[in-house]
């Protein structure tokens, strides 16, 4: 296995990690900003108020994108096992 192939695998791994985590990170960020604006407007300074909406939004994203995420991971693992088995 050459250096270019290893770098390509690392690039694919990083790209997959970004594609898998970006919906969760963006959703959590958007919900956090909305809750922060709500807390600033109402002057409610409860630290635990942000946890439940973020958690529920992440669960909703997992419900919508769970099968897609699983399919992407399965394709990547099959590709890696093919590289291992093929040389």
C-alpha positions as CSV (number, residue, x, y, z in Angstrom):
1,X,0.0,0.0,0.0
2,X,1.5,3.3,-1.1
3,X,1.6,6.7,0.5
4,X,-1.0,8.1,-1.9
5,X,-3.4,5.3,-1.2
6,X,-3.0,5.8,2.6
7,X,-3.6,9.6,2.2
8,X,-6.6,8.9,0.1
9,X,-8.1,6.6,2.8
10,X,-7.4,9.2,5.4
11,X,-9.1,11.9,3.3
12,X,-12.1,9.6,2.7
13,X,-12.3,8.9,6.5
14,X,-12.2,12.6,7.3
15,X,-14.8,13.4,4.7
16,X,-17.1,10.7,6.0
17,X,-16.7,11.9,9.6
18,X,-17.6,15.4,8.5
19,X,-20.6,14.2,6.5
20,X,-21.8,12.1,9.5
21,X,-21.4,14.7,12.2
22,X,-22.4,17.9,10.4
23,X,-26.2,17.5,10.6
24,X,-25.9,16.9,14.4
25,X,-23.5,19.8,14.9
26,X,-25.5,22.3,12.8
27,X,-28.8,21.3,14.5
28,X,-27.3,21.6,17.9
29,X,-25.8,25.0,17.1
30,X,-29.0,26.4,15.6
31,X,-31.1,25.1,18.6
32,X,-28.5,26.5,21.0
33,X,-28.6,30.0,19.4
34,X,-32.4,30.0,19.4
35,X,-32.5,29.0,23.1
36,X,-29.8,31.6,23.9
37,X,-31.9,34.4,22.1
38,X,-34.9,33.2,24.0
39,X,-33.0,33.3,27.3
40,X,-31.6,36.7,26.6
41,X,-35.1,38.1,25.7
42,X,-36.8,36.6,28.8
43,X,-33.8,36.9,31.2
44,X,-34.2,33.2,32.1
45,X,-30.7,32.1,33.0
46,X,-31.3,28.4,33.5
47,X,-28.3,26.3,32.4
48,X,-30.3,23.1,31.9
49,X,-32.9,24.7,29.6
50,X,-30.7,24.2,26.6
51,X,-30.1,20.5,27.2
52,X,-33.6,19.1,26.5
53,X,-34.3,20.9,23.2
54,X,-30.8,20.1,21.9
55,X,-31.3,16.4,22.9
56,X,-34.7,16.2,21.3
57,X,-33.5,17.8,18.1
58,X,-30.5,15.5,17.9
59,X,-32.9,12.5,18.4
60,X,-35.1,13.8,15.6
61,X,-32.2,14.1,13.2
62,X,-31.1,10.6,14.2
63,X,-34.6,9.4,13.4
64,X,-34.6,11.1,10.0
65,X,-31.0,10.4,8.9
66,X,-30.3,7.1,10.8
67,X,-30.7,4.8,7.9
68,X,-28.7,7.1,5.6
69,X,-25.8,7.3,8.2
70,X,-25.9,3.5,8.5
71,X,-25.7,3.1,4.8
72,X,-22.8,5.4,4.4
73,X,-20.9,3.7,7.2
74,X,-21.6,0.2,5.7
75,X,-20.3,1.4,2.3
76,X,-17.2,2.7,3.8
77,X,-16.5,-0.4,5.9
78,X,-17.1,-2.6,2.8
79,X,-14.7,-0.4,0.8
80,X,-12.0,-0.7,3.6
81,X,-12.5,-4.5,3.9
82,X,-12.2,-4.7,0.1
83,X,-8.9,-2.9,0.3
84,X,-7.7,-5.1,3.1
85,X,-8.7,-8.3,1.3
86,X,-7.6,-7.2,-2.1
87,X,-4.1,-6.2,-1.0
